[in-house]
């Protein structure tokens, strides 16, 4: 994700901004922080003049699962709209492509870069350099094909399941919960910094707690205890991933966060498929 990793100067905390924008529990700031998360993660631009501080970017991590809920509802709408016209596998593929369009392909880009870097079996600095390179390699291309085909197939298999509508709504919620958890528990891997650095170095327990509560509430409302179980398993997978990223490159980057999202979307669909 070159859009996540092209700057910046040494990151300094602004106490005033942190006190206000970082207060995700303050009702006054909730709409703004949610809007920051929505505009960063999707193509939707409700305010073109929105300017955020690093502290606000970090605090917005708490609302990533809510952005996932909006994406899930849109995916469900696409599926219902197409159900009378296409075969399940085609619908699954179109839902997958629609989700990529809604998110500007941001996470798929990160998955490809991460696959190219981590599967290169080079040293830490070389892996980071490969991930920063805009060219896509063999591993990146294979990862993209595998992710798209697997996601489309899993969605197709769930379309006629009793749990299908709930699964389509929830799998983007669970994956963005994993991103929030990963960002809050990690350090930024690049010495020179990057656009993803505020999400990683300034997000912490507050954001994790808020994202977890939001994810648990949505999962319970939409799917009940099975939904909560899947959210828990996704969280455990994200914790395991944090250890891997730390070992491989010393932390995470924006590319890693995108890869986490893609992998946990697939994992969520697999888990709910088992329950179905």
Secondary structure, DSSP 8 states (H G I E B T S, - for coil): -GGGSS--S-----HHHHHHHT-TT-HHHHHHHHHHHHHHHSS--S-TT----HHHHHHGGGGHHHHHHHHHHHHHHHHHHHTTTS-HHHHHHHHHHHHHHHTTTHHHHHHHHHHHHHTT---HHHHHHHHH-SS--HHHHHHHHHHHHHHHHHHHHHTTSTTHHHHHHHHHHHHHHHHHHHHHH--B--TT--TTHHHHHT--HHHHHHHHHHHHHHHHHHHTHHHHHHHHHHHHHHHHHHHHHHHHHSSB-HHHHHHHHHHHHHHHHHHHHHH-
